[in-house]
Amino acid sequence: MKQGIVVRKLKPNDAVTAYALMRSVLPELMHRGLYSRESIGYDLGDYRPRNFVRYIKKKGGVLLGAFEGKTAVGLLLAFSEYGGLINIDWLMVDSNYRRMGIGERLLKRFEMNSRKRKALHRIYTDSEMSNKTAFSFYRKMGYENVATLKDWCFHENRYVWVKKLR
């Protein structure tokens, strides 16, 4: 792992670098066939830099970043859900920083913070069925593949992953 990577909550002044990371990672996923053009446009439209962190917090979201200096190299975005569940909407790492444990650090920090919230009992997320790296990653991290969704949002096929907190 590169030295000096810090995992922490995002602050409003991190919005530009976080948005830049999304703008670089999302199109790469589309070109690899892991994400549709429609869903990228939808997500980038929602998270404009000027309002990025405030928007997430207003919606009850959790936003963690992995930083090298002031540059975001990893991002985890999650939203609280009804009934003690929390959904990881995004977990992404810059392509130059992958396979260095950054995604694992973001996810472990998120799980640790989620366990402190007594009302939460499960984390869930989903991944594209074509993304074999995500499949291996979530299994390694102790998540259970509980469902397969065919022709889901934006006509993508997805796996649903769940991990019990308690």
GIZIFEN-V561497 format. One record per residue. N is the residue number from 1. OMEGA is omega as a letter, one per 20 degrees, with the letter a starting at -180 (NA if undefined). Layout:
# GIZIFEN-V561497
n:N omega:OMEGA
n:N omega:OMEGA
This chain:
# GIZIFEN-V561497
n:1 omega:r
n:2 omega:r
n:3 omega:r
n:4 omega:r
n:5 omega:a
n:6 omega:r
n:7 omega:a
n:8 omega:r
n:9 omega:r
n:10 omega:r
n:11 omega:a
n:12 omega:a
n:13 omega:r
n:14 omega:a
n:15 omega:a
n:16 omega:a
n:17 omega:r
n:18 omega:r
n:19 omega:r
n:20 omega:r
n:21 omega:r
n:22 omega:a
n:23 omega:r
n:24 omega:a
n:25 omega:a
n:26 omega:r
n:27 omega:r
n:28 omega:r
n:29 omega:r
n:30 omega:a
n:31 omega:r
n:32 omega:r
n:33 omega:a
n:34 omega:a
n:35 omega:a
n:36 omega:r
n:37 omega:a
n:38 omega:a
n:39 omega:r
n:40 omega:r
n:41 omega:r
n:42 omega:a
n:43 omega:r
n:44 omega:r
n:45 omega:a
n:46 omega:a
n:47 omega:r
n:48 omega:a
n:49 omega:a
n:50 omega:a
n:51 omega:a
n:52 omega:a
n:53 omega:r
n:54 omega:r
n:55 omega:a
n:56 omega:a
n:57 omega:r
n:58 omega:a
n:59 omega:r
n:60 omega:a
n:61 omega:r
n:62 omega:a
n:63 omega:r
n:64 omega:r
n:65 omega:r
n:66 omega:a
n:67 omega:r
n:68 omega:a
n:69 omega:r
n:70 omega:a
n:71 omega:r
n:72 omega:r
n:73 omega:r
n:74 omega:a
n:75 omega:r
n:76 omega:r
n:77 omega:a
n:78 omega:r
n:79 omega:r
n:80 omega:r
n:81 omega:a
n:82 omega:r
n:83 omega:r
n:84 omega:r
n:85 omega:r
n:86 omega:a
n:87 omega:r
n:88 omega:a
n:89 omega:a
n:90 omega:r
n:91 omega:a
n:92 omega:r
n:93 omega:r
n:94 omega:a
n:95 omega:r
n:96 omega:a
n:97 omega:a
n:98 omega:r
n:99 omega:r
n:100 omega:r
n:101 omega:a
n:102 omega:r
n:103 omega:r
n:104 omega:r
n:105 omega:r
n:106 omega:a
n:107 omega:r
n:108 omega:r
n:109 omega:r
n:110 omega:r
n:111 omega:r
n:112 omega:r
n:113 omega:a
n:114 omega:r
n:115 omega:r
n:116 omega:r
n:117 omega:a
n:118 omega:a
n:119 omega:a
n:120 omega:r
n:121 omega:r
n:122 omega:r
n:123 omega:r
n:124 omega:r
n:125 omega:r
n:126 omega:r
n:127 omega:r
n:128 omega:a
n:129 omega:a
n:130 omega:a
n:131 omega:a
n:132 omega:r
n:133 omega:r
n:134 omega:r
n:135 omega:r
n:136 omega:a
n:137 omega:a
n:138 omega:r
n:139 omega:r
n:140 omega:a
n:141 omega:r
n:142 omega:r
n:143 omega:r
n:144 omega:r
n:145 omega:a
n:146 omega:a
n:147 omega:r
n:148 omega:a
n:149 omega:r
n:150 omega:r
n:151 omega:a
n:152 omega:a
n:153 omega:a
n:154 omega:r
n:155 omega:r
n:156 omega:r
n:157 omega:a
n:158 omega:r
n:159 omega:r
n:160 omega:a
n:161 omega:r
n:162 omega:r
n:163 omega:r
n:164 omega:r
n:165 omega:a
n:166 omega:NA
